[in-house]
Amino acid sequence: MKRLVFLSAVVLLIVGWAGLAAAEDTFDAVKARGTLVAGVKDSTAGFGYIDQKTREVVGYDVDFVKYLADAMGVKLELKTVTSGTRIPQLLSGNIDIVAATMTYTPERAKQLDFSNTYFLTGQKFLVRKGTVKSLADLDGKKIGTAKGSTSEQNASKALPHSTILSFDDYPQAFLALQQGKVVAVTTDESILAGILGKAPNKEAFEIAAIRISDEPYGLGIRMGNPKFRKFVNDTLLEMEKNGEAKKIFEKWFGPGSDQPMSRDFTITADRKYE
Amino acid sequence: MSGYEFDWSVITSGQYFWWLVSGVEITIKLSLVSIVLSFLLGLLVAIMRMSPLGPMRWAAVGYLEFFRNTPLLVQIFFWYFGSYKILPLFLNDWLNRHDFEFASAVIALTIYTSAFIAEDIRSGIRSIPKEQMEAARSSGFSYVRAMQYIILPQAVRITIPPLISQFLNLTKNSSLAMTIGVAELTYQARQVESYTFKGFEAFTAATLVYLVISVVITVMVTVYDRKVLNPIGMR
């Protein structure tokens, strides 16, 4: 009984504290603290990963939160999150913002606020250079992908007359492409870019500019922080206008990078809040 | 408790049912073609293995050891991806435009299984007393004719039970063809699972179908043995 009382007291205390903390807008809390605490990934190539030389977490996501911290005039503190921990960490107040390749979904948007889309990817096609201009060039042909992924479903929806060959994994699908057994390999662009980056004869292949599904990445912030949310969204638009966003993209995903992609999006005010 | 809700309607009607049916069709086609080819090839290799000619015997031993002692999955990849380096370009192009996935699976299954079948047939042949061969040869039969008319008819009959096992193994091994995108039964069951998350139902159905196919093969071979090969019940 005593223990129960003690436990409930602790719970009440935590809830009360969290409630108090939530009452203050994150923007003011960060200003007062002097540091912006951002949750980033540390093992996602291009977005957030540990640089072999400096032993520091670097990447596309990191550069965005660095810019935000600079714009606020505070220091940046990075905390490592995974796809499983990023939302709990944010909701519990351990981090102020999530920049961890997080795709906008309506379910997630019920738990937290997404910023404007700062990276747009989706399912594309890796093909021999110059062979595929539009979806019609792929119709009725053999297309390779890997098993058990949503990629297969998207592909057969977009190309009902094509034969979709599901291989065990992407390296085999790519081998089939090299040997002409399939005319394209389809899955998320970031995976395709990773394959292309490692390919020995990468000049012969390209990612065709056809997207059959959308994966808009947004920065995540706690709900009920309109001031912080407005600041983040305005800063993102500013980065688009002054070319900083494009510069960061080119740095990590430009033609000479390990994951060459094409930037076929611009940052716009695409999120509506009620 | 969050239990798993069984929903058999997913796989008993509609498009998912037809996916499974097309998978069954390809599994049966793949198995039957490979069974016939692997038996014929196995017979040939067994005879080569017992041939009095040295080089022929060595070739057969090499074949047997190589294909029995490498994993089937590796062999499937070898025929599908490895053949690219060996074959001329125009042939590759032609194959790629046709159902090369199915053909590679047949080649791999046939060659792999034929090595086991050859060894089973060889034990069958060895179980026939060697005096029969000597008697046949002294009656004027050539080696090949003695094999054809005296030894093999008895040996194959003795080999029936292990042959059934090899045919059943082949049928089940045909599921590995899905690794190169042949849409056979296991492939389709997996597809149904990834679309509907009803994996238990899909794989239960697939298991039952494999069971039925196996039983049918066993019954068919046994009946063929009783009615055609050995109608008077001789052992």
Boltz contact constraints between the chains, C-beta under 6 A:
constraints:
  - contact:
      token1: [A, 148]
      token2: [B, 194]
      max_distance: 6.0
  - contact:
      token1: [A, 165]
      token2: [B, 181]
      max_distance: 6.0
  - contact:
      token1: [A, 166]
      token2: [B, 181]
      max_distance: 6.0
  - contact:
      token1: [A, 167]
      token2: [B, 181]
      max_distance: 6.0
  - contact:
      token1: [A, 168]
      token2: [B, 179]
      max_distance: 6.0
  - contact:
      token1: [A, 175]
      token2: [B, 81]
      max_distance: 6.0
  - contact:
      token1: [A, 179]
      token2: [B, 84]
      max_distance: 6.0
  - contact:
      token1: [A, 180]
      token2: [B, 96]
      max_distance: 6.0
  - contact:
      token1: [A, 181]
      token2: [B, 96]
      max_distance: 6.0
